[in-house]
């Protein structure tokens, strides 16, 4: 059985989908949105994005894009946040 490896194309596709949607209720919702990526590949890409502080997995198993460098909405929220 051939193991399917994640490609740069897969990573770019998933990042783009996260940027456009910001949040997903579940990993299954991400898979439905993508359509062509296997679950094992998605798992590896999610681990990579999480380790690079681009996404977070919330307590309810939803996923959120948090990379502010290219998220204007998030940048505005940070600029208005109360500093501790």
PyMOL Python script that loads the backbone (N, CA, C, O; Angstrom):
from pymol import cmd

cmd.read_pdbstr("""\
ATOM      1  N   UNK A   1       0.831  -1.167   0.000  1.00  0.00           N
ATOM      2  CA  UNK A   1       0.000   0.000   0.000  1.00  0.00           C
ATOM      3  C   UNK A   1       0.889   1.247   0.000  1.00  0.00           C
ATOM      4  O   UNK A   1       1.773   1.389   0.844  1.00  0.00           O
ATOM      5  N   UNK A   2       0.645   2.135  -0.945  1.00  0.00           N
ATOM      6  CA  UNK A   2       1.443   3.343  -1.070  1.00  0.00           C
ATOM      7  C   UNK A   2       0.974   4.396  -0.071  1.00  0.00           C
ATOM      8  O   UNK A   2      -0.221   4.664   0.052  1.00  0.00           O
ATOM      9  N   UNK A   3       1.926   4.983   0.637  1.00  0.00           N
ATOM     10  CA  UNK A   3       1.614   6.030   1.604  1.00  0.00           C
ATOM     11  C   UNK A   3       1.575   7.358   0.874  1.00  0.00           C
ATOM     12  O   UNK A   3       2.496   7.696   0.130  1.00  0.00           O
ATOM     13  N   UNK A   4       0.506   8.108   1.089  1.00  0.00           N
ATOM     14  CA  UNK A   4       0.352   9.414   0.464  1.00  0.00           C
ATOM     15  C   UNK A   4       1.026  10.459   1.334  1.00  0.00           C
ATOM     16  O   UNK A   4       0.694  10.597   2.511  1.00  0.00           O
ATOM     17  N   UNK A   5       1.956  11.187   0.770  1.00  0.00           N
ATOM     18  CA  UNK A   5       2.701  12.205   1.505  1.00  0.00           C
ATOM     19  C   UNK A   5       2.087  13.580   1.260  1.00  0.00           C
ATOM     20  O   UNK A   5       1.570  13.858   0.178  1.00  0.00           O
ATOM     21  N   UNK A   6       2.151  14.421   2.260  1.00  0.00           N
ATOM     22  CA  UNK A   6       1.694  15.795   2.104  1.00  0.00           C
ATOM     23  C   UNK A   6       2.637  16.527   1.163  1.00  0.00           C
ATOM     24  O   UNK A   6       3.853  16.350   1.232  1.00  0.00           O
ATOM     25  N   UNK A   7       2.085  17.339   0.296  1.00  0.00           N
ATOM     26  CA  UNK A   7       2.895  18.119  -0.620  1.00  0.00           C
ATOM     27  C   UNK A   7       2.737  19.601  -0.302  1.00  0.00           C
ATOM     28  O   UNK A   7       1.826  20.003   0.422  1.00  0.00           O
ATOM     29  N   UNK A   8       3.632  20.397  -0.852  1.00  0.00           N
ATOM     30  CA  UNK A   8       3.543  21.839  -0.686  1.00  0.00           C
ATOM     31  C   UNK A   8       2.215  22.343  -1.232  1.00  0.00           C
ATOM     32  O   UNK A   8       1.615  23.263  -0.675  1.00  0.00           O
ATOM     33  N   UNK A   9       1.766  21.748  -2.306  1.00  0.00           N
ATOM     34  CA  UNK A   9       0.480  22.125  -2.908  1.00  0.00           C
ATOM     35  C   UNK A   9      -0.670  21.911  -1.911  1.00  0.00           C
ATOM     36  O   UNK A   9      -1.567  22.747  -1.798  1.00  0.00           O
ATOM     37  N   UNK A  10      -0.631  20.779  -1.190  1.00  0.00           N
ATOM     38  CA  UNK A  10      -1.652  20.500  -0.170  1.00  0.00           C
ATOM     39  C   UNK A  10      -1.602  21.538   0.943  1.00  0.00           C
ATOM     40  O   UNK A  10      -2.639  22.037   1.379  1.00  0.00           O
ATOM     41  N   UNK A  11      -0.398  21.861   1.400  1.00  0.00           N
ATOM     42  CA  UNK A  11      -0.222  22.841   2.470  1.00  0.00           C
ATOM     43  C   UNK A  11      -0.773  24.205   2.051  1.00  0.00           C
ATOM     44  O   UNK A  11      -1.507  24.838   2.809  1.00  0.00           O
ATOM     45  N   UNK A  12      -0.427  24.648   0.867  1.00  0.00           N
ATOM     46  CA  UNK A  12      -0.897  25.943   0.374  1.00  0.00           C
ATOM     47  C   UNK A  12      -2.413  25.950   0.254  1.00  0.00           C
ATOM     48  O   UNK A  12      -3.062  26.939   0.596  1.00  0.00           O
ATOM     49  N   UNK A  13      -2.973  24.862  -0.226  1.00  0.00           N
ATOM     50  CA  UNK A  13      -4.427  24.760  -0.376  1.00  0.00           C
ATOM     51  C   UNK A  13      -5.131  24.877   0.988  1.00  0.00           C
ATOM     52  O   UNK A  13      -6.120  25.598   1.119  1.00  0.00           O
ATOM     53  N   UNK A  14      -4.622  24.174   1.984  1.00  0.00           N
ATOM     54  CA  UNK A  14      -5.243  24.190   3.314  1.00  0.00           C
ATOM     55  C   UNK A  14      -5.064  25.551   3.976  1.00  0.00           C
ATOM     56  O   UNK A  14      -5.995  26.059   4.601  1.00  0.00           O
ATOM     57  N   UNK A  15      -3.880  26.150   3.847  1.00  0.00           N
ATOM     58  CA  UNK A  15      -3.678  27.496   4.393  1.00  0.00           C
ATOM     59  C   UNK A  15      -4.639  28.487   3.758  1.00  0.00           C
ATOM     60  O   UNK A  15      -5.216  29.325   4.451  1.00  0.00           O
ATOM     61  N   UNK A  16      -4.812  28.399   2.470  1.00  0.00           N
ATOM     62  CA  UNK A  16      -5.705  29.297   1.753  1.00  0.00           C
ATOM     63  C   UNK A  16      -7.148  29.139   2.225  1.00  0.00           C
ATOM     64  O   UNK A  16      -7.862  30.129   2.387  1.00  0.00           O
ATOM     65  N   UNK A  17      -7.568  27.920   2.442  1.00  0.00           N
ATOM     66  CA  UNK A  17      -8.928  27.661   2.923  1.00  0.00           C
ATOM     67  C   UNK A  17      -9.105  28.226   4.336  1.00  0.00           C
ATOM     68  O   UNK A  17     -10.154  28.787   4.653  1.00  0.00           O
ATOM     69  N   UNK A  18      -8.091  28.080   5.175  1.00  0.00           N
ATOM     70  CA  UNK A  18      -8.160  28.651   6.526  1.00  0.00           C
ATOM     71  C   UNK A  18      -8.232  30.175   6.467  1.00  0.00           C
ATOM     72  O   UNK A  18      -9.023  30.785   7.187  1.00  0.00           O
ATOM     73  N   UNK A  19      -7.416  30.792   5.619  1.00  0.00           N
ATOM     74  CA  UNK A  19      -7.415  32.251   5.506  1.00  0.00           C
ATOM     75  C   UNK A  19      -8.785  32.769   5.087  1.00  0.00           C
ATOM     76  O   UNK A  19      -9.252  33.795   5.582  1.00  0.00           O
ATOM     77  N   UNK A  20      -9.417  32.050   4.176  1.00  0.00           N
ATOM     78  CA  UNK A  20     -10.727  32.470   3.659  1.00  0.00           C
ATOM     79  C   UNK A  20     -11.860  32.254   4.651  1.00  0.00           C
ATOM     80  O   UNK A  20     -12.830  33.012   4.660  1.00  0.00           O
ATOM     81  N   UNK A  21     -11.743  31.224   5.486  1.00  0.00           N
ATOM     82  CA  UNK A  21     -12.845  30.851   6.379  1.00  0.00           C
ATOM     83  C   UNK A  21     -12.597  31.151   7.848  1.00  0.00           C
ATOM     84  O   UNK A  21     -13.550  31.183   8.628  1.00  0.00           O
ATOM     85  N   UNK A  22     -11.373  31.368   8.246  1.00  0.00           N
ATOM     86  CA  UNK A  22     -10.923  31.677   9.598  1.00  0.00           C
ATOM     87  C   UNK A  22     -11.171  30.547  10.600  1.00  0.00           C
ATOM     88  O   UNK A  22     -10.268  30.205  11.364  1.00  0.00           O
ATOM     89  N   UNK A  23     -12.363  29.964  10.615  1.00  0.00           N
ATOM     90  CA  UNK A  23     -12.665  28.949  11.629  1.00  0.00           C
ATOM     91  C   UNK A  23     -13.457  27.793  11.031  1.00  0.00           C
ATOM     92  O   UNK A  23     -14.295  27.972  10.148  1.00  0.00           O
ATOM     93  N   UNK A  24     -13.163  26.598  11.544  1.00  0.00           N
ATOM     94  CA  UNK A  24     -13.888  25.387  11.173  1.00  0.00           C
ATOM     95  C   UNK A  24     -14.360  24.697  12.443  1.00  0.00           C
ATOM     96  O   UNK A  24     -13.631  24.641  13.433  1.00  0.00           O
ATOM     97  N   UNK A  25     -15.567  24.177  12.413  1.00  0.00           N
ATOM     98  CA  UNK A  25     -16.144  23.523  13.589  1.00  0.00           C
ATOM     99  C   UNK A  25     -15.474  22.203  13.927  1.00  0.00           C
ATOM    100  O   UNK A  25     -15.472  21.785  15.085  1.00  0.00           O
ATOM    101  N   UNK A  26     -14.901  21.536  12.916  1.00  0.00           N
ATOM    102  CA  UNK A  26     -14.277  20.232  13.149  1.00  0.00           C
ATOM    103  C   UNK A  26     -13.296  19.917  12.021  1.00  0.00           C
ATOM    104  O   UNK A  26     -13.276  20.581  10.985  1.00  0.00           O
ATOM    105  N   UNK A  27     -12.496  18.900  12.250  1.00  0.00           N
ATOM    106  CA  UNK A  27     -11.577  18.431  11.214  1.00  0.00           C
ATOM    107  C   UNK A  27     -12.370  17.865  10.027  1.00  0.00           C
ATOM    108  O   UNK A  27     -11.948  17.991   8.877  1.00  0.00           O
ATOM    109  N   UNK A  28     -13.494  17.257  10.310  1.00  0.00           N
ATOM    110  CA  UNK A  28     -14.341  16.710   9.252  1.00  0.00           C
ATOM    111  C   UNK A  28     -14.855  17.813   8.335  1.00  0.00           C
ATOM    112  O   UNK A  28     -14.963  17.615   7.125  1.00  0.00           O
ATOM    113  N   UNK A  29     -15.171  18.973   8.905  1.00  0.00           N
ATOM    114  CA  UNK A  29     -15.628  20.097   8.097  1.00  0.00           C
ATOM    115  C   UNK A  29     -14.511  20.577   7.161  1.00  0.00           C
ATOM    116  O   UNK A  29     -14.770  20.952   6.018  1.00  0.00           O
ATOM    117  N   UNK A  30     -13.279  20.562   7.655  1.00  0.00           N
ATOM    118  CA  UNK A  30     -12.138  20.937   6.815  1.00  0.00           C
ATOM    119  C   UNK A  30     -12.015  19.946   5.665  1.00  0.00           C
ATOM    120  O   UNK A  30     -11.849  20.345   4.512  1.00  0.00           O
ATOM    121  N   UNK A  31     -12.096  18.656   5.977  1.00  0.00           N
ATOM    122  CA  UNK A  31     -11.999  17.623   4.941  1.00  0.00           C
ATOM    123  C   UNK A  31     -13.076  17.793   3.872  1.00  0.00           C
ATOM    124  O   UNK A  31     -12.800  17.651   2.681  1.00  0.00           O
ATOM    125  N   UNK A  32     -14.304  18.099   4.300  1.00  0.00           N
ATOM    126  CA  UNK A  32     -15.389  18.301   3.330  1.00  0.00           C
ATOM    127  C   UNK A  32     -15.110  19.509   2.440  1.00  0.00           C
ATOM    128  O   UNK A  32     -15.405  19.485   1.245  1.00  0.00           O
ATOM    129  N   UNK A  33     -14.548  20.554   3.018  1.00  0.00           N
ATOM    130  CA  UNK A  33     -14.249  21.775   2.268  1.00  0.00           C
ATOM    131  C   UNK A  33     -13.145  21.530   1.245  1.00  0.00           C
ATOM    132  O   UNK A  33     -13.204  22.036   0.125  1.00  0.00           O
ATOM    133  N   UNK A  34     -12.137  20.751   1.636  1.00  0.00           N
ATOM    134  CA  UNK A  34     -10.995  20.482   0.768  1.00  0.00           C
ATOM    135  C   UNK A  34     -11.354  19.458  -0.301  1.00  0.00           C
ATOM    136  O   UNK A  34     -11.149  19.687  -1.493  1.00  0.00           O
ATOM    137  N   UNK A  35     -11.887  18.340   0.139  1.00  0.00           N
ATOM    138  CA  UNK A  35     -12.339  17.321  -0.789  1.00  0.00           C
ATOM    139  C   UNK A  35     -11.296  16.345  -1.294  1.00  0.00           C
ATOM    140  O   UNK A  35     -11.584  15.151  -1.384  1.00  0.00           O
ATOM    141  N   UNK A  36     -10.100  16.796  -1.625  1.00  0.00           N
ATOM    142  CA  UNK A  36      -9.139  15.908  -2.280  1.00  0.00           C
ATOM    143  C   UNK A  36      -7.985  15.453  -1.394  1.00  0.00           C
ATOM    144  O   UNK A  36      -7.139  14.687  -1.855  1.00  0.00           O
ATOM    145  N   UNK A  37      -7.921  15.884  -0.169  1.00  0.00           N
ATOM    146  CA  UNK A  37      -6.808  15.540   0.720  1.00  0.00           C
ATOM    147  C   UNK A  37      -7.224  14.430   1.679  1.00  0.00           C
ATOM    148  O   UNK A  37      -8.307  14.472   2.263  1.00  0.00           O
ATOM    149  N   UNK A  38      -6.359  13.449   1.832  1.00  0.00           N
ATOM    150  CA  UNK A  38      -6.638  12.357   2.766  1.00  0.00           C
ATOM    151  C   UNK A  38      -6.517  12.838   4.203  1.00  0.00           C
ATOM    152  O   UNK A  38      -5.794  13.793   4.488  1.00  0.00           O
ATOM    153  N   UNK A  39      -7.227  12.172   5.106  1.00  0.00           N
ATOM    154  CA  UNK A  39      -7.236  12.570   6.512  1.00  0.00           C
ATOM    155  C   UNK A  39      -5.842  12.533   7.123  1.00  0.00           C
ATOM    156  O   UNK A  39      -5.493  13.416   7.906  1.00  0.00           O
ATOM    157  N   UNK A  40      -5.040  11.531   6.781  1.00  0.00           N
ATOM    158  CA  UNK A  40      -3.688  11.433   7.340  1.00  0.00           C
ATOM    159  C   UNK A  40      -2.818  12.616   6.906  1.00  0.00           C
ATOM    160  O   UNK A  40      -1.994  13.103   7.679  1.00  0.00           O
ATOM    161  N   UNK A  41      -3.006  13.069   5.674  1.00  0.00           N
ATOM    162  CA  UNK A  41      -2.269  14.228   5.171  1.00  0.00           C
ATOM    163  C   UNK A  41      -2.736  15.480   5.894  1.00  0.00           C
ATOM    164  O   UNK A  41      -1.919  16.310   6.295  1.00  0.00           O
ATOM    165  N   UNK A  42      -4.052  15.622   6.062  1.00  0.00           N
ATOM    166  CA  UNK A  42      -4.594  16.766   6.788  1.00  0.00           C
ATOM    167  C   UNK A  42      -4.048  16.807   8.213  1.00  0.00           C
ATOM    168  O   UNK A  42      -3.694  17.877   8.708  1.00  0.00           O
ATOM    169  N   UNK A  43      -3.978  15.659   8.873  1.00  0.00           N
ATOM    170  CA  UNK A  43      -3.443  15.598  10.236  1.00  0.00           C
ATOM    171  C   UNK A  43      -2.017  16.148  10.295  1.00  0.00           C
ATOM    172  O   UNK A  43      -1.680  16.915  11.198  1.00  0.00           O
ATOM    173  N   UNK A  44      -1.185  15.757   9.336  1.00  0.00           N
ATOM    174  CA  UNK A  44       0.208  16.231   9.312  1.00  0.00           C
ATOM    175  C   UNK A  44       0.275  17.734   9.065  1.00  0.00           C
ATOM    176  O   UNK A  44       1.075  18.431   9.689  1.00  0.00           O
ATOM    177  N   UNK A  45      -0.553  18.232   8.165  1.00  0.00           N
ATOM    178  CA  UNK A  45      -0.546  19.663   7.864  1.00  0.00           C
ATOM    179  C   UNK A  45      -1.074  20.459   9.051  1.00  0.00           C
ATOM    180  O   UNK A  45      -0.544  21.527   9.356  1.00  0.00           O
ATOM    181  N   UNK A  46      -2.104  19.965   9.722  1.00  0.00           N
ATOM    182  CA  UNK A  46      -2.623  20.650  10.906  1.00  0.00           C
ATOM    183  C   UNK A  46      -1.558  20.717  11.994  1.00  0.00           C
ATOM    184  O   UNK A  46      -1.410  21.745  12.654  1.00  0.00           O
ATOM    185  N   UNK A  47      -0.808  19.618  12.187  1.00  0.00           N
ATOM    186  CA  UNK A  47       0.287  19.621  13.167  1.00  0.00           C
ATOM    187  C   UNK A  47       1.327  20.676  12.806  1.00  0.00           C
ATOM    188  O   UNK A  47       1.808  21.411  13.669  1.00  0.00           O
ATOM    189  N   UNK A  48       1.663  20.740  11.528  1.00  0.00           N
ATOM    190  CA  UNK A  48       2.655  21.713  11.064  1.00  0.00           C
ATOM    191  C   UNK A  48       2.170  23.143  11.295  1.00  0.00           C
ATOM    192  O   UNK A  48       2.904  23.966  11.842  1.00  0.00           O
ATOM    193  N   UNK A  49       0.938  23.443  10.881  1.00  0.00           N
ATOM    194  CA  UNK A  49       0.394  24.792  11.048  1.00  0.00           C
ATOM    195  C   UNK A  49       0.273  25.170  12.520  1.00  0.00           C
ATOM    196  O   UNK A  49       0.510  26.318  12.897  1.00  0.00           O
ATOM    197  N   UNK A  50      -0.096  24.196  13.348  1.00  0.00           N
ATOM    198  CA  UNK A  50      -0.213  24.443  14.789  1.00  0.00           C
ATOM    199  C   UNK A  50       1.162  24.727  15.394  1.00  0.00           C
ATOM    200  O   UNK A  50       1.297  25.637  16.212  1.00  0.00           O
ATOM    201  N   UNK A  51       2.166  23.975  15.009  1.00  0.00           N
ATOM    202  CA  UNK A  51       3.516  24.173  15.555  1.00  0.00           C
ATOM    203  C   UNK A  51       4.129  25.498  15.103  1.00  0.00           C
ATOM    204  O   UNK A  51       5.045  26.007  15.749  1.00  0.00           O
ATOM    205  N   UNK A  52       3.635  26.057  14.007  1.00  0.00           N
ATOM    206  CA  UNK A  52       4.118  27.343  13.506  1.00  0.00           C
ATOM    207  C   UNK A  52       3.203  28.496  13.898  1.00  0.00           C
ATOM    208  O   UNK A  52       3.286  29.587  13.334  1.00  0.00           O
ATOM    209  N   UNK A  53       2.329  28.245  14.870  1.00  0.00           N
ATOM    210  CA  UNK A  53       1.433  29.270  15.421  1.00  0.00           C
ATOM    211  C   UNK A  53       0.574  29.967  14.371  1.00  0.00           C
ATOM    212  O   UNK A  53       0.363  31.179  14.425  1.00  0.00           O
ATOM    213  N   UNK A  54       0.083  29.183  13.416  1.00  0.00           N
ATOM    214  CA  UNK A  54      -0.822  29.729  12.409  1.00  0.00           C
ATOM    215  C   UNK A  54      -2.270  29.341  12.713  1.00  0.00           C
ATOM    216  O   UNK A  54      -3.197  30.058  12.336  1.00  0.00           O
ATOM    217  N   UNK A  55      -2.461  28.224  13.384  1.00  0.00           N
ATOM    218  CA  UNK A  55      -3.803  27.776  13.769  1.00  0.00           C
ATOM    219  C   UNK A  55      -3.774  27.297  15.214  1.00  0.00           C
ATOM    220  O   UNK A  55      -2.718  26.995  15.771  1.00  0.00           O
ATOM    221  N   UNK A  56      -4.960  27.237  15.803  1.00  0.00           N
ATOM    222  CA  UNK A  56      -5.093  26.615  17.119  1.00  0.00           C
ATOM    223  C   UNK A  56      -6.263  25.637  17.064  1.00  0.00           C
ATOM    224  O   UNK A  56      -7.228  25.820  16.322  1.00  0.00           O
ATOM    225  N   UNK A  57      -6.137  24.597  17.876  1.00  0.00           N
ATOM    226  CA  UNK A  57      -7.252  23.677  18.073  1.00  0.00           C
ATOM    227  C   UNK A  57      -7.916  24.096  19.377  1.00  0.00           C
ATOM    228  O   UNK A  57      -7.292  24.078  20.438  1.00  0.00           O
ATOM    229  N   UNK A  58      -9.173  24.469  19.289  1.00  0.00           N
ATOM    230  CA  UNK A  58      -9.914  24.940  20.450  1.00  0.00           C
ATOM    231  C   UNK A  58     -10.380  23.760  21.309  1.00  0.00           C
ATOM    232  O   UNK A  58     -10.315  22.608  20.882  1.00  0.00           O
ATOM    233  N   UNK A  59     -10.849  24.060  22.519  1.00  0.00           N
ATOM    234  CA  UNK A  59     -11.289  23.010  23.447  1.00  0.00           C
ATOM    235  C   UNK A  59     -12.425  22.165  22.879  1.00  0.00           C
ATOM    236  O   UNK A  59     -12.546  20.987  23.215  1.00  0.00           O
ATOM    237  N   UNK A  60     -13.255  22.752  22.025  1.00  0.00           N
ATOM    238  CA  UNK A  60     -14.384  22.019  21.451  1.00  0.00           C
ATOM    239  C   UNK A  60     -14.026  21.291  20.155  1.00  0.00           C
ATOM    240  O   UNK A  60     -14.913  20.848  19.425  1.00  0.00           O
ATOM    241  N   UNK A  61     -12.721  21.166  19.867  1.00  0.00           N
ATOM    242  CA  UNK A  61     -12.174  20.489  18.685  1.00  0.00           C
ATOM    243  C   UNK A  61     -12.392  21.276  17.391  1.00  0.00           C
ATOM    244  O   UNK A  61     -12.234  20.729  16.299  1.00  0.00           O
ATOM    245  N   UNK A  62     -12.755  22.558  17.507  1.00  0.00           N
ATOM    246  CA  UNK A  62     -12.816  23.407  16.325  1.00  0.00           C
ATOM    247  C   UNK A  62     -11.408  23.943  16.063  1.00  0.00           C
ATOM    248  O   UNK A  62     -10.537  23.867  16.930  1.00  0.00           O
ATOM    249  N   UNK A  63     -11.195  24.481  14.867  1.00  0.00           N
ATOM    250  CA  UNK A  63      -9.880  24.980  14.467  1.00  0.00           C
ATOM    251  C   UNK A  63     -10.015  26.432  14.032  1.00  0.00           C
ATOM    252  O   UNK A  63     -10.968  26.791  13.340  1.00  0.00           O
ATOM    253  N   UNK A  64      -9.053  27.277  14.439  1.00  0.00           N
ATOM    254  CA  UNK A  64      -9.107  28.703  14.121  1.00  0.00           C
ATOM    255  C   UNK A  64      -7.773  29.177  13.562  1.00  0.00           C
ATOM    256  O   UNK A  64      -6.712  28.845  14.093  1.00  0.00           O
ATOM    257  N   UNK A  65      -7.836  29.963  12.478  1.00  0.00           N
ATOM    258  CA  UNK A  65      -6.662  30.587  11.884  1.00  0.00           C
ATOM    259  C   UNK A  65      -6.289  31.786  12.743  1.00  0.00           C
ATOM    260  O   UNK A  65      -7.107  32.689  12.918  1.00  0.00           O
ATOM    261  N   UNK A  66      -5.074  31.817  13.285  1.00  0.00           N
ATOM    262  CA  UNK A  66      -4.673  32.898  14.186  1.00  0.00           C
ATOM    263  C   UNK A  66      -3.464  33.671  13.686  1.00  0.00           C
ATOM    264  O   UNK A  66      -2.990  34.572  14.377  1.00  0.00           O
ATOM    265  N   UNK A  67      -2.968  33.357  12.544  1.00  0.00           N
ATOM    266  CA  UNK A  67      -1.771  34.019  12.008  1.00  0.00           C
ATOM    267  C   UNK A  67      -2.133  35.438  11.589  1.00  0.00           C
ATOM    268  O   UNK A  67      -2.796  35.636  10.571  1.00  0.00           O
ATOM    269  N   UNK A  68      -1.711  36.406  12.354  1.00  0.00           N
ATOM    270  CA  UNK A  68      -2.151  37.789  12.176  1.00  0.00           C
ATOM    271  C   UNK A  68      -1.449  38.515  11.031  1.00  0.00           C
ATOM    272  O   UNK A  68      -1.950  39.541  10.571  1.00  0.00           O
ATOM    273  N   UNK A  69      -0.332  38.030  10.566  1.00  0.00           N
ATOM    274  CA  UNK A  69       0.424  38.747   9.541  1.00  0.00           C
ATOM    275  C   UNK A  69      -0.395  38.998   8.276  1.00  0.00           C
ATOM    276  O   UNK A  69      -0.182  39.997   7.589  1.00  0.00           O
ATOM    277  N   UNK A  70      -1.319  38.109   7.967  1.00  0.00           N
ATOM    278  CA  UNK A  70      -2.136  38.311   6.768  1.00  0.00           C
ATOM    279  C   UNK A  70      -3.631  38.246   7.075  1.00  0.00           C
ATOM    280  O   UNK A  70      -4.433  37.897   6.209  1.00  0.00           O
ATOM    281  N   UNK A  71      -3.996  38.578   8.293  1.00  0.00           N
ATOM    282  CA  UNK A  71      -5.402  38.556   8.703  1.00  0.00           C
ATOM    283  C   UNK A  71      -5.770  39.951   9.212  1.00  0.00           C
ATOM    284  O   UNK A  71      -5.549  40.272  10.380  1.00  0.00           O
ATOM    285  N   UNK A  72      -6.324  40.763   8.339  1.00  0.00           N
ATOM    286  CA  UNK A  72      -6.640  42.149   8.678  1.00  0.00           C
ATOM    287  C   UNK A  72      -7.638  42.249   9.832  1.00  0.00           C
ATOM    288  O   UNK A  72      -7.503  43.113  10.698  1.00  0.00           O
ATOM    289  N   UNK A  73      -8.627  41.377   9.842  1.00  0.00           N
ATOM    290  CA  UNK A  73      -9.627  41.390  10.915  1.00  0.00           C
ATOM    291  C   UNK A  73      -8.961  41.135  12.272  1.00  0.00           C
ATOM    292  O   UNK A  73      -9.271  41.807  13.255  1.00  0.00           O
ATOM    293  N   UNK A  74      -8.064  40.179  12.317  1.00  0.00           N
ATOM    294  CA  UNK A  74      -7.374  39.856  13.561  1.00  0.00           C
ATOM    295  C   UNK A  74      -6.427  40.983  13.976  1.00  0.00           C
ATOM    296  O   UNK A  74      -6.313  41.291  15.162  1.00  0.00           O
ATOM    297  N   UNK A  75      -5.752  41.597  13.010  1.00  0.00           N
ATOM    298  CA  UNK A  75      -4.874  42.724  13.323  1.00  0.00           C
ATOM    299  C   UNK A  75      -5.666  43.860  13.976  1.00  0.00           C
ATOM    300  O   UNK A  75      -5.210  44.453  14.954  1.00  0.00           O
ATOM    301  N   UNK A  76      -6.850  44.162  13.434  1.00  0.00           N
ATOM    302  CA  UNK A  76      -7.685  45.218  14.011  1.00  0.00           C
ATOM    303  C   UNK A  76      -8.101  44.866  15.430  1.00  0.00           C
ATOM    304  O   UNK A  76      -8.091  45.720  16.317  1.00  0.00           O
ATOM    305  N   UNK A  77      -8.470  43.599  15.645  1.00  0.00           N
ATOM    306  CA  UNK A  77      -8.862  43.165  16.997  1.00  0.00           C
ATOM    307  C   UNK A  77      -7.708  43.331  17.968  1.00  0.00           C
ATOM    308  O   UNK A  77      -7.907  43.810  19.084  1.00  0.00           O
ATOM    309  N   UNK A  78      -6.502  42.943  17.562  1.00  0.00           N
ATOM    310  CA  UNK A  78      -5.336  43.084  18.420  1.00  0.00           C
ATOM    311  C   UNK A  78      -5.041  44.552  18.729  1.00  0.00           C
ATOM    312  O   UNK A  78      -4.659  44.887  19.850  1.00  0.00           O
ATOM    313  N   UNK A  79      -5.214  45.412  17.751  1.00  0.00           N
ATOM    314  CA  UNK A  79      -4.911  46.828  17.963  1.00  0.00           C
ATOM    315  C   UNK A  79      -5.896  47.476  18.946  1.00  0.00           C
ATOM    316  O   UNK A  79      -5.543  48.447  19.616  1.00  0.00           O
ATOM    317  N   UNK A  80      -7.122  46.953  19.041  1.00  0.00           N
ATOM    318  CA  UNK A  80      -8.121  47.501  19.953  1.00  0.00           C
ATOM    319  C   UNK A  80      -8.147  46.795  21.312  1.00  0.00           C
ATOM    320  O   UNK A  80      -8.847  47.225  22.228  1.00  0.00           O
ATOM    321  N   UNK A  81      -7.391  45.727  21.432  1.00  0.00           N
ATOM    322  CA  UNK A  81      -7.411  44.948  22.674  1.00  0.00           C
ATOM    323  C   UNK A  81      -6.797  45.738  23.826  1.00  0.00           C
ATOM    324  O   UNK A  81      -5.900  46.557  23.629  1.00  0.00           O
ATOM    325  N   UNK A  82      -7.292  45.479  25.009  1.00  0.00           N
ATOM    326  CA  UNK A  82      -6.766  46.122  26.209  1.00  0.00           C
ATOM    327  C   UNK A  82      -5.438  45.465  26.577  1.00  0.00           C
ATOM    328  O   UNK A  82      -5.352  44.243  26.698  1.00  0.00           O
ATOM    329  N   UNK A  83      -4.431  46.266  26.748  1.00  0.00           N
ATOM    330  CA  UNK A  83      -3.102  45.727  27.111  1.00  0.00           C
ATOM    331  C   UNK A  83      -3.075  45.432  28.600  1.00  0.00           C
ATOM    332  O   UNK A  83      -3.545  46.232  29.410  1.00  0.00           O
ATOM    333  N   UNK A  84      -2.527  44.289  28.952  1.00  0.00           N
ATOM    334  CA  UNK A  84      -2.426  43.888  30.361  1.00  0.00           C
ATOM    335  C   UNK A  84      -1.105  44.274  30.951  1.00  0.00           C
ATOM    336  O   UNK A  84      -0.854  44.012  32.128  1.00  0.00           O
TER     337      UNK A  84
END
""", "prot")
cmd.dss("prot")
cmd.show_as("cartoon", "prot")
cmd.util.cbc("prot")
cmd.orient("prot")
